[in-house]
Amino acid sequence: MNNESQKEAVHLLVPELSSIIQQRYRILQTIAVAGPIGRRMILDTLNISERTVRNEITILNDQQLIETSQKGMICTNKGYEILEELKETFQEASGLSLKEKKLAQILDIKKVIIVPGDVNIESSTTQLLGKEASEYLTAVAKKDNTVAITGGSTVAALTSFLSPTKSLSALTFIAARGSLGNEMNLQANTLVSQFASKCGAEFRTLYLPENLSENAFATMVKEPMVKEVLDFYDDIDIVIHGIGSANEMAHRRNSNEAIINMLNEKNAVGEAFGYYFDETGEIIYRINTIGIQLEQVKQSPHIVAVAGGSLKAKAIQAYFKIDGTKQTVLITDEGAANAILEK
C-alpha cells in the first residue's frame, strides 16, 4: 500500500483526525508566533471554545511542545520542530496547498504561499506572513545580494524572524522609498536598519520625504548621498514589498483633497511603489517620489509581495494585472486568497 492509499485508509477509519491535526497545529502555531500568549488571545484569534483550548493546551504541555509561565505560553524548541515537520501535512489537510496552486494560476504568477487566517480579523496572521517571507528570503538570498525593502506593517513583520546566517549576513538592505507619514517604526528607513541589525548585514537609507515637488525632486536626485542609493536600484537582486489599498495609502501620505477625489473618480483600488492603479491594473496616478521605480522592480530576479487580509483582495488581484509582475512570489493569507478565489 502506497502513502496515498494509507492516508485514504486512515481518513476512512478516523475521519475526524484531519480536523484534530489542523486545530492542534493552529493552536501551537499561534503560540509560536505570538508568544508569550494567554488563553484569551487564542480564543479570540481562533474562535474556538474555552474548553477546547484548555484541553488542547494540556496535551501540548504534556508533550513538552509548549511551556507556561506568568507571562503566558511559549513554544519550545521541540514544538518548533514539530511545526516544521508537519507544515506540509497541515497545508495539504487544510486545503491551503490546493488554494496556492489555484491562486497562482488565476493571478498568473510564479508562486503563491498562503498562511491560515485573515489579518483583518486575527492580528497574529501578520506574524505568520512575516515568518514565511523571512524563510523565503533566507532560501533565495546569496552572498552580496542587494535587497530593496518597502515599509508597512506586513513587511515589518519579517523583523522578528531574521537572524544571522551565512547568506543573510552578507546582504545589503536598501530602503526602497523615502519617508511616508509619521509612522517611523513602519518606514523603509527604519526597517532596513532593523533587518540589517538582526542579520549582521549592511544597509542604506533614504532620509527624504517620499513625495516631493518637481523642483525639489530635480535638485535632490543630484545630491551624492542620494545618488549613491539611487544607483543601487538599477541592480537590485531581491525586492520585498507590500500592496496597499488606494484610499488608505492616499490618506497615509496626507494627500490633498484634489488627489483623493481624482483617485475615487478613476476607481483606484490599490497602490505599490507610489503607483496607484485600478481594477484592470492600469496605472492612473504616480507620486513624484525618490525611490525605486516600477521598471527597476521588474528587472529584479526575485520579487516578493507580502500582503494579506480579505479587505485587500481587490488591490492584490489588480496589482498582478500590471505588466511585468508575473515573476513575483505572493505571500498572503487565507482571507485574501478566499476572497479572490470566490470572486
ZIDARA-V606994 format. One line per field, one symbol per residue. phi: phi as a letter, one per 30 degrees, with the letter a starting at -180 (. if undefined). burial: # if it has 16 or more other C-alpha atoms within 10 Angstrom, else .. A space follows every 10 residues. Layout:
# ZIDARA-V606994
phi: ???
burial: ???
This chain:
# ZIDARA-V606994
phi: .ddddddddd dddbdddddd dddddddddd ddccddbcde ddeddchbdd dddedddddd dddhcbbcbd dkcbddeddd ddeddceddd edddidddde dddddddhbe abcccdjbdd ccdddedddd ddddddeddc dbeidcbdbc cjdddddded ccadbedddc dbdcddaddb icdedcdeed ddddedddci ccabcbdbdd ccdddddddd dcdedddedd ddddbddbcc bcbcdedddd dddhdddddd dddddchdcb bahiccbcdd iddcabddcc ldcedddddd dbbbccabje dceddddded cdejcdddcc cbcddddddd ddd
burial: .......... .......#.. ..######## #########. ###.##.... ..#..##..# #...###... ..####..#. ..#.....## #.##.##.## ..##..###. #########. .#.####### ####..##.. ##..###### #########. ###...#### ########## .....##### ########## ######.#.# #.....#... .....#..## .##.###### #######.## ..#......# ..#...#### #########. ###.#...## ####..#### .######### .######### ##..###### ########## ...
